[in-house]
Amino acid sequence: MKLSRQGGIIVAALIWVTAAVVFCCSVLYPLWEKERNNQSKLDDLHGKIQRARKITALVETIGKRASETQESIARMTQARSMGPPLVWFPAKLERPLSRFGITQAKVRLNGTVPDPEKPELQRTFWNVSFPIQSGVPDIQALLLALTAIENQERYIRILDCAFTTNEAAPFQPAGTVNLSAIVWE
């Protein structure tokens, strides 16, 4: 009788374990599988959101650049109405230079080349020369002014910059800047 009682407990335990396994396989496993699929979909969605954020930032950057370019074109168009570049361009450069303390700048037109892609435009090359009165502070001011000019006017590019001393006046160094600008013909 003891064996049959133990056998009954064992059979009951086996039934219980079988029921638990069936429950796990029929109810819990599909739920686990669904959760795993949902997590995979959520991970994919997070990746798509990150890509969308990057694209949005890129579009905003492109929009900002386009706006700056439109402003630059508007300034070029306005300058066109002021006459030839030989008239208005030196003043356009002298203003930012004077803001940084460089007041004796001489702006010369070195040459012009027609733009092969846009016949109404031409690339102009300019030389700006100036005395350096106080050494390093003037050079720092010049570099700040050049940065301001290039940042403000998208159609102006600084080509090179040089600082020299004159043998006749070794204590009066001079600076020269060569730049190009795209202007209306």
Beta strands, then each sheet from edge to edge (+ up, - down):
strand 1: 106-114
strand 2: 121-131
strand 3: 156-164
strand 4: 174-184
sheet 1: 1+ 2- 4+ 3-
end
